[in-house]
Amino acid sequence: MFTQEDNELIQREFESLRIASLKRCANQGEYEDVIRAFEFANEAHKGVRRKSGEPYIIHPIAVAKIVVQEIGLGYKSIVTALLHDIVEDTEYTVEDIERLFGAKVASLVDGLTKIKSAMDNKHNSGSNNEVSMQAENFKRILLTLNDDVRVVLIKLADRLHNLRTIGSMPERKKDKILSESMYIFVPLAHKLGLYSMKSEMENIWLKYREPEYYEKISRKIDTLIEERGDSINQFIAPISQALHDEGYKFTIIKRTKTPYSIWKKMERKGIPFEQIYDLFAVRIIFEPKEGISERKQCWDIYSIISEYYRSKMDRIRDWLTVPKSNGYEALHCTLMSQNGNWVEVQIRSERMNQIAEKGVAAHWSYKGVNRSEKELDNWLTMVRGVLENPDVSALEFLDKFHEGLLASEIYVFTPKGDSKSLPKGATALDFAYYIHSKIGNRAIAAKVNHRLVPLSHELKNGDQIEIITAEAQKPQREWLEYAHTPKAKDIIYDSLKSDIHDAIVKGQHILETELSKLGVKVQNRVIRKLLIEYKLNNKDELYNKIATGVVKLDDLDKVLRKNNENKFVKYWKLQFFSNVAEEDDDNIDDVENFEDKPAIDKKKDYLLKENVDRTLTYKVADCCNPIPGDAIVGFVDDHNNVIIHKKVCPKAISLATVQGEKIVNAKWTKHTILSFLARISLRGIDRMGIVNEITRFITLDLNVNIRKIHFETHDGIFDGYIDLYVHDAQDLDMIINTLLKIKGVENVTRTDLKTN
C-alpha cells in the first residue's frame, strides 16, 4: 500500500497536470473527463509501483504532462495518456474504456496497448520465429498510423518518460529500450517535427551508451559557455538594437549544440571537440507585423542583421520557400562574429517556432497550414503501401520503415511548376512512378532542366523533370538497380514477377541438366557451394542469374571441386555429411548448428573470457570490432553463440529493436593473452621522417604489433591510418595520448576498421 508521502506525491504531480489541462479543455465537461480519467487510473494502479519504487500512477501522469505541455495535444489525448496502461496492466478492457470515456479515447488506448504488446513481444518467448513475429506485430500496428497520428504522438510521450527514468531498469531492458528508441522513435520524432523530444532522447541514449563521452562533452560545453558567453552577448547586442529600431517585437535565444550532435559529428568526421566550430547558434523569434507576409519579414530581418556581420553565402538555408516535409519553416544563415567565429542564426516567426517545437501537433493550432500535413500523409501512404504488399517480409518492412524515417527530402518540379518531394537519392525513374504507375511502366527517358538524361539519373533539389514515355515500353530487370523509392521498386517487382518466375524455372532446369552430366545431384551442399562461389544470397537468385546468362556454368566441374576449406574442416564435414546427407539433406547447415553448447541464461551477466588455448568464449562482430573496455551488448544467435557488438553499433541498434529477447548482458573480464585489432587515424603537419618516427615509436617504444599502415601527404599535411593489435581500450587510449606528443601530430582518433 502507499504511504502518506506517496499519496502527497501523486496529488502534487496531478495538480500540475490539472492546471496545464485547463488551457486545453474547451468546456467544463472536457475538464471533468480529465479529472475522472485520473481518478479511474489512480484506482486501477493502486498499490502498484514502478522499478524505481515510485507509485505507478506517476508514469501516466508524467506522460499526460508531456502530451499537453511539450506536444500541445488536447483533452482526449490527455485522458488517453492517463489511461494508456490500463488495458495492458489491469483487468479492465477496451470495452470498459469505451463505456466510460467514449469510442475515440477507447480507440486511442487500444492502439497504444497493441503497440506496447508488439514492442514487448510478450506472446513469443524463445521460439525460432520470435524475431519475425515481433516485427510482424509491429508491422500490423503501423497499419493504424493513418487512422489517428495521436496514437504515435502519445506513444512518443510514453517512450520519452521511460527514457527519463531508464536508470532504474535492468541492463537488458535498458539495451532493448535504448536501441528501439534510436532505431524507431528518434527518427519518428524527427519525421513528426518534434525536435526538442528528438534531441532529449538522443542525449539520454548517449548518456547510457557512451557515458564517458557524454560527461566529457557536457563539461566542455559548460566550460565553453563560461568562456565565450560574453562574446555571444556581444554578437547579439547590435542585432537586438537594429531589430528594435525597425519596430520588431522579438525574442532572441542563445543555444549550443547538444552533446549527442557534437559526439555524432566527432565520430562522423573523426575530429576532436576542439575542431567543432559551429557550437553556438542564435534563434530570432519575431511577432509578425500585420499586412506583410512572414516569409518577407524573415528575409527583411536577414538583410538587417547581415549589414552588421559578413554572411557565409553557401550556408544560407531557405526553409521558407519549400518547408521540410515535417512542416519545419525557418531561414538559417551563418554570420562571422566580432571574435572571428561563425555563428548560425535561425529566423522564425512565433508560428514557425511553435511548429518547430511541437511538430505536426502545432498545425492544429493554426488555420490554413496544411503543407506538412499533406507531406506527412504522403509518407504515411507510402508506409501503408509497403505494409500492404504481401511480398514484403516483416523484417524487410522494418528496415524500409526505418529508411523512410531517416530519408532526407529533395524538392523537384513538374513541367507545369508543381513542387514534389522525393527522398534524397531518388532518380528520374522514381519521379515517373511518383507521378503515376502507368507513367513509370512506360518511361524510356527523361528531360531534367530541358536536358535529355537516362532514367537512372539522380535528381537534385530544384530540378524540373519531364518524363518521356512509349506505349511499347515495359519495366526492365535493371530498373530495380536504380529505383530508389519503395513505391517504384514494388511496382517494378510486381510487373516482373511472371518473368522472374519463368527465369527461375528455366535456371533450375539448366543447372539440373549440367549437374547430371557430371553425375551430381542437386543437393543443399551443392547449392551452398555455388552461392558462395558466385556471391549470391539464395537459390532463386542463382537460378535467375543462370537463366539470364549472368552466371555461366562453363567451369561448373572446377567450381564443385574447388577446395575452400582447410583439411581438418573438410574432413570433419565429409565424415558428417556421409552419415546424414542421405537421411535428411535439408538439415545440413553451417557446422556450428551441430556443436553441443550449454544453454545461456540471458538473465545473468555473461562474462567474456579468453581461454588458455588462445581462443575466445564469444564472437566479436566484424561490423564494429569491439575491444575489451568498449561499452558492449551481446546477442545469442541461433547456434547458441554470443556475438558481441559495441552498444553504439548501428547493426546492434537494429538487432536489439527486433531481437530484444536475444540480448545478453555481456561483461568484459581481463584479457592478457589475446590482442584485438583496432584502427587509429592520424593527421598532422608533414615533415621528413615523421611516418618512420611514428611507426618506430609504436613498435619499439610501445612494443605494439602493427598489421597495416597507410599514409598520404598533400600540401604539407599528412593523413593516414594504422591498424594495430591491443589488449583493450585502455591500451589504445594510452597509445593515442602518447602519439599526440610527437612533434607535428595534430590529431589521433580511433576509427572504424572499415574506414579507408
N, C-alpha and C positions, 0 to 999 in steps of 0.2 A: 504493500500500500504506500501511497505517497505521504510524505511528511508535510507539515505546515509550510516549511521552506519551499518544498516542491510546488505546492498549490499557489503560493505567492509568486513564484517564478512564472508559472503558467498564466496567472492573471496579468502580470506586468507585460509579458510578451503579447498577449492577446489585446491588451489595451492599446498598444502602439499600432497593432493591425487595425483595430476598430476605428481609431482616429484617421488612419490613412484611407480606410474604406469609405469614410463619409464623403470624400471628394468624388468617388467613382460610383456612388449609388444615386440614381436619379430620383428616387422617392422612398418613402418610409417602408414600403413593402420589400424593396430590394435590401435595404439596410437590415430589416428584421430577418431576412433569409441568411445573411452573413452571421448574425447572432445565433440563429438556430443551427446553422451548419457547425459552428464552433462547439456549441453545447452538445450536439449529437456526436461529433468526432471525439470530444473530450470524454464523453461517457463510454464510447466504443473502445477507446485506447486506455481506459482507466487501469492503473496499476502496471502498465507495460512500460519498460524502459529501453532506451537505445543502448548500443555497445558502450557509449561514452558514460552511461549511468544516468543521464537526464531523462525526464518523462518523455515518452514517445511523442506526445501531442505537440511538443516544441517543434518537431520537424515539420508537420503540416502547417503550423502557424508560420514558420520561417519561409516555407515555400510560398504561402499566400502573400507574405510581405514582399518577396521578390517579384511575384506576379504583379502586384499593384504598384509598388514603388519603383522598381527597376525596369519593368517591361511596360507598365501602364495599362494593363487589361482591366476589364470591367467586373461587375459584381458576380456574374456567373462563373467567371474564371477564378475569382477569389473563393467562392463556395466550392468549386471543383477541387481547388488546391487543398482546402481543408479536409475534403472527403477522399482524396486520391488513393489512400492506402486502405480504406475501409473494406472494400470487397476482397482484396488480396489477403488481409491480415485478420479479419474478423468473420463472424458468422453471417453478417448482413450480405444481401445480394444486390445486383443491379436493379432488380425489380423494386426492392425496398427503397433504393435511392430515388428511382423514378416516382414512386408513390409520394415520397416526402418532399422532393425538390424539383420534380418536373423532368420531362423527357430529354431536354438538351443537356442538363447537368449530368443525368444518368449516362447519356451517350459519351460525354467527355470522360467521365470516371471510367466507363467501360474501356474506352480507347487507351487510357493510361494504365489500366490494370493489365491489358493484353501486352502492351509494350514491356511492362515490368516483368511479366511472366516470361516473355520471349528472351529478354536480356538476361534474366536469372537462369533460364534454361532448367527450370525445376523438374520438368517431367522427363528429362533424359539424363540418366545418370550412368555413365560408364559404358554405354553402347558404342559400337564402332561407328554408328551413324550419327553420333552426338553432335559433331561439328556441323554437318549439313542440316540436321534437324534444327539446331539453334538458328542458323542462317535462314532456313526456310520459315521459321516462326517470324523472324524479323522481317523477312520479305513480305509475308502476309499482312503484318501490322502496317507496313508502309503503304499498303494499298489504300489505307484510310486517310492518307495525307491530304488528298483533295477534298475530303469531306469537311474537315474543320482544322485549320492550321493551329488553332488554340491548343489542341492536344499536344502538338510538338512544342509550343512555347511553354506550356506548363511543365512538360517533361524536362525541358532545359532548365527551368527554375528548380525542379526537383534534383536534377543532376548537380547543379551549382551548389546547392546546400549540402548534398552528400560530399562534394569535394571540400567544402569549407570545414567539414567535420571528419575528414578522412583519417585523421591522426589516430582515432580510437579503433580503427578497423584492423583485422588480422592482415598479415603481409600479402597472402594470396588474394584476398578480397581487394586490397589496395591495387595490386597489379592489374586485376581484371577491370576495376573501375577506371583507373588512370588510362589504361590502353583504350577502352571503349570511348572514353571522353576525348582523347586526342584523335582517334580514328573517325569517330562519327559526330560527336556533339560539338567539338570546336569548329570543324568545317561547317556544320549545320548552323551554329550561331553566326558565323561569318556570312553564310548564304542569306540568312534572315536579317542581316544588318545589325545584330546585337553585339557591337564591338566591345563594349565595356565587359560584358559577360564573357566573350571570347578571350579577351586579354586576361581576365582573372583566372579562368580555367587553365590557360596556358601557363601562367605563373605558378599555380598550385601544382600542375604537372611537373614543372621544372624543379620546384622546391622538394618534391619527393623522389624525383628521378635522378637529379644531379644536385643534391643538397649543398655540396661544397661550392660548386659554380654559382648556385643561387645566392648563397651568403656572400661570396666574394664580390659578385656583380652588384648586389644590393648595397654593400658597404661602399663600393667605389662610386655608385650613383649618389649616395648621401654625401660623400666627400666632395664630389664634383659640384653638387648643388650649393654646398657651403662656399666652395672656392669661386664658382662662376655665377652664383645667384645675382650678385650685384650687376654683373655685366649684362645679364638678360634684362634686368630692370632698366639699365641704361639704353638697351636696344629698344625697349617698349616705349620709353618716355616720349620721344619725338612722334612716334606713331599715334600714341594716345592723344597728344596735343593737336596733331593735324586733323584727326577724325573729329575731335571735339570742335575745332574751328569750323569744320564743314557741316556741323549740325547733326552729326550722327549720335544716336543713343546706342551704346555698345558695352560689351564686357570683353576683357582680354584675359585669357587663361594661359598660364605657363605650364608646360608638361615635358616630361622626359620619356625616352623610350622605356618600355617595360624590361625587366630582367630577362624574360623569355625572348623578346625580339632582339635584344643585344646578344644573348647567347646564341641564338639561331644565326645571326649574321656572322659572329665569330666562327661558328662551326662551318658555315657555308663558304666563307671566304678564307678561312684558315688564318685569321688575324687576331691579335690580342685586343683587349678592351681599349687600350690607348690609341689604336688606329681606327676607332669608330668615331666619326666626326659629326654625324647628324644626331647627336644625343638629345638635343633640345629642340622643342617646337613651340610655336606660339599660335593660339587659336583666337581669332577675332569673331565674336558672335554679335551681330547687329540687329536692331529693331528696324524693319524696313520702313522707308518713307512712303507715304501714300502717293499713288499715281505713277510710280516708277517701278519697273519690273525688278524682282530680286536679283535676277541674273545681271542686269545692267548695273545695279548698285554694287555687286561683288567686284565687277571689273573697275568700277569707279574707285572703290577702296584700294584695289591693287595699284591703280595709277597714282593715287595719293601717296601710298607708302613707298612705292618704287622711286619717288623723287628724292627720298632720303637715303635709300640703300640700293646698291647695284644688284640687279636681279640675274639669277642664273637661268638663261632662257630655255635651256634644254631640260630644266626641272619644273617647268610650269605644267600643272595637271588640271585640265579643264573637265571637271565632272558636272558642269552646268549644262553644256550643250547636249551631252548624252550621259545621263546619270548611270551609275553602276546598276547591274541587274537587281541588286537588293535594295535599290532606291536611294543610295547614297548620293548626295549632291554637295558640292563644295568647289572652291577654287583654291588650289595649292600653288604656292610659289616658294622659292628659296632665295634668301637675301643674305648679302655679306654684312656682318655686324661690324661695329667700330673696332673690335678686337681681332678682326681677321678670321672669324669663324662663320661658317654657313649656318643659317637658322631657317628651318622650314616654317612658313606661315600658312595657316589654313583660314580661309574666309568663308563664313557661313551666316545665313540668316537664322533667326530663332527657330523657324520651322525646319530648316535644314538640319539644325543641331539636334532637334528632337528626334528627327528621323534617323540621324547618325547614331544617337544614343539608344533609341528604343526600336529601331528597325521597322519591320512591317507593321507592328502594333501602332506605331505613331501615325500611320496613314489613316487610321480610323478617327483621328482627332482633327484631320484637315480635309475639308471638302475638295473634290476635284483633283486629288493627287492619285493617279491610277497607273502611272507608267511602270513602277516597280511591281505593283500587283499583277500587271499583265505579264511582266518578265518572270515573276515567281510562278504564275500559272503555267507559263511555257515550260519552265523547268520541271514543275510537278507533273505536267502532261508527259514530258519525256520520261520521267521516273515511272509513271504508270505504264507507259508503252513498253518499257523494258520489263517491268514486273509481269505484265500480262502475256509476254512472249513465252510460250510453253517450252521452248528450246533453250532458254537461259537458265542454268542451274542457280540455286540459291547463293552459292559461294561466288559464282561469277557475277551475279547481280550485286552482291555486297561490294565487290571491287568496282563495278561500274557506278554504283551509287556514290561511293567514296570519290571516284574520279570526277563525277559530276559536281560534287560539292566543292572540290578544290579547283575546278577549271576556271581559268581567267577568261574574261569575255573580250571579244573584239566587236566592233560595230562596223557593219558594211551596208551598202546601199543598193537597191534595185535600180534598173534603168529609169524608173519614174521618181527616184529620190527617196523612197520609203526606207527607213532605217531598220535593220535586222541585227539581232545579237546572236553570235555564234561563239563556241568555246575557242580559246587560243589554239592554233594549230589546225583549224578547220581548212578544208580545201574547197576548190570550186565545185567538186562533186558533192560535198556536204551541203553547200549552199543550194545546189539543184534539188536535193532531197528535202531540204528545209522548206523550199517553196511548195513542192508537191511531189509525191512519189512517182507520178507519171513523167514529170519533167526529169527527175533523176534517172529513171529507167531508160529514157530516150536521149540522154545527154551524150554529145560526141566531143564537145569542146566548150570553151568559154571565152568571153572578152572581159578582161579586167582593166578598167580605166581605158577602154577602147582598144586594148592591145590583145591579140589572139594568144591564148595560153592553153595548155593541156588541162584536163580535169584534175590532175594531181597537183596543180599549182596551189601553194599555200597562201591563204588570204591574210591581209594586214588591215589594221584599223583604217577606216576611211575609204577602202576600195569600193568602186562601183562595179557590179558584176552583171553581165548578161549571159545567159546560158543558151548555147546553140544546140538544137535537137534534130533528130532524124527519125522518121517513122519506123525505119527498119532496124534501128539500134535496140540492143537489149543488154542487160548487165553482164559484165565480164568478170572472170575469176580474179584478175589482177586488181580490180576495183577495191577488193577487200583490203589490199595492202596500203592504199592511201585514203580510204574513207576513215574519218576521224570520229565522227559522232555515232553514238549507239543507234540512233534512228536510221542513218544511212546504212550502217553495217547490217542491221536486222532486215531491212527491205532487200538489200542485195543478196543476203544469205537465203532468204525465203525464195527469191527468184531463181537462185542457183541450186536449190535443194534437189530437184529431179535430176539435173545434170551431174551433181556431185554423187548422188546415189548410184547412177549408172556407171560413173567412173570408178566408184569403189568396187562394184561387182566385177567390172572389167579388169581392174587391177588385181583383184583376188584371183581371178581365173588365170591371168598371166603368170602370177607368182607360183600358183599350184602347178602349172604346166612346166615352168622352168625347174622347180624343185624336183618334180617327178623324173625329169631327165637325169638328175643327179642321184636318184634313189633316196630322196629325203622327203619325209612327211612334214606337213605344216603343223608345227608344234609351238607352244609358247616360248620355249627357249630359243627357237629359230627366229621367231618374230622379234624377240627381245634383242637378239644379236644384230638384226638388221636395223632396228630402231636406233641402237647405239651407234652403229656404223654411219648411218645417214643423218644422225642428229634429229630425229623426229619424235613427236610426242605420243602417238598412238597408232594402232594398226590401220585405222581408217585413213589417216593422213598418209601412211605408207602406200596403201592400195591406190589412193587417189593420185599420188605423185608417180607411181609406176604407170598408171593408165595414161597420164598426160605426158609421159616421157621425161619428167624431171629427174626421176630415179631410174637409172638404166641398170639392167641385170646382166650385162655382158661379163662382169667379173664376179658373178654370184658364188661360184665354187671357191674362189680365192677368199672372199669375204667370210664364208662359213668356216673355212679352215684357219682363219686369222687367229693368232694367239694374243688375246688381250689381257691375260692374267698371269700372275706368277705361278710356278709349277705346283706349289702347295695348294693354293686355292683351286686351281684347275682340277687337281687330283681329288680334292675333297668333294667338289661339285660332281665330278664324274661318278664317284662312288655313290653319292647321294642320289643323283638323278637315275642311275641304273636301277636303284631299288624302288623308286617311287614313280618314275615317269610313266610306266605302263599302267600303274594303278590309278593315278589321278593327275594327269598332266596339268590340269587347271590350277592345282595347288602350288605349282612351282613358282616361287617368287624370289626375292632377294634372300641371300644366305642368312641375313640377320633374322629372318622370320623364324628360323628354327633353333636359334640359340636359347638355351634354358636359363632365363634370368629371373631372379626373385622379383616379386611384385614390389612396387614402390608406393609407400604411404605418402600421398600428396599432402596430408595434413601436418606432416612433420618436416622439419628442416632437412634438406638433402645436402650432405657435406661433400664438397668437391675435393677429391683426394687424388694423389698420384701414387702409383704402386712402385714397389722396389724394382720391378722389371721394366721400368720406364714406360709404363702405359697409364692411361687416364681412366677414371671410373665414369666418365661422361664424355660428351662430344661438344666441340666448340663450333658454333655456327660460322660458316665461311662468309656470310653476308656482312658480319660486323666484327668478327675476330676478337672477342673479348679476351682480356688477360686478367690474371689474379689481381684483385684490387678494384676492378671496374664494378659499377653497380649493375647487377645481372638479374635475369629472370630465367627460370628453367621450364621446359616443356617435355612431358613424357610422350614419346612418339608411339606408333603402333607396334614397334618391336621392343617396347619397354626400355628404350634408351633415353637418357636425359640429355636434351640438347640445350646448350647454354647460349643466350643472346644478351647483348647489352640491353638495359632497360630502355634506352633511347633509340634502339634499332627500329626503323620503320616496319621491318618484317615482323619483329616481335610484337609491336603495337597491333598490327593487323591480325596476327595469330591469336593474341590474347582476347581480341574482340569476339572471335568465333570459337575459340578453344579454351574458354575460361576454366573448364573443368580439368584441363590437362596441365594447368600451371602448377609448378612445384617451387617451393621457397628454397632456392639454391643458396648455399653459403660457401664462400671460399675457405679453404684451410691453407696452411703454409706449404708452398711449393719450393722445394730446394733442388730437385733432380732435373726436372724438365724446364726448358725455356720456351717462350712463346714469341711468335713473330709479330712485330709491330712496325709501324712506319712513322718516321718524323720528316716533316718538310722544313726546309731551311731557306732563308732569304737574307741577302746582305750585300755589302759593297765588295766587289771583286778586287782581288789583288793576287799577285804571283804566289802560287803555292798554298793558297788558302784551303782548297779541297783536300790536298795532301795532309795539311795540318789537322783538319777535322777528322779525317779517317784514321790517321795515326793516333790521334788523341783517343778516339773511341776504342780502337783495338789494343793499343799498347798501354795507355794510362788507365782506361776503364775496364780493360780485359773483356770487352763485349764483342761477340761474333757478328759480322756484317754478312747479310745474304745478298743484297742487291744495292747498287748505288747509281744514281742518275743526276747529273748536273748540267745546267745550261747557263751561258753568260750572254748578256746583251746590254749595251750602253753602260758598261761599268757596274752592272748589277748581276749577281748570280742567283739562280733559283734551282732547287733540286730536292730530292728526297733520298732517304736511306732506309732500307729495310734491315732490321736487326733483331737479335734474339735477347729477350729479357725474362727475368723470373716473374716480375709483377709490375703493377702500375707505379709503385714507389721507386723501383729501379729506373723506370722510364722518366719519371719526373726529375730524378737526380741527374740523368744524362742530359735532359733538356736544359735544366738550370746551369749545368757545367758548361755546355756548349755556348750558351749565351755570353759567357765571359771571354770567349775568343774574339780577338780584335777583328772587326768587320762583320761579324754575325749579328744581324739586327733582329731576326725573328726565327724562332724554332717552335713548331707546334706538332702535336700528334695528329695524323690524318688517316683517312680510310685507306686500307691496303689496296683498294680498287681504284684509288685516285692516281691518275698518271700525270 
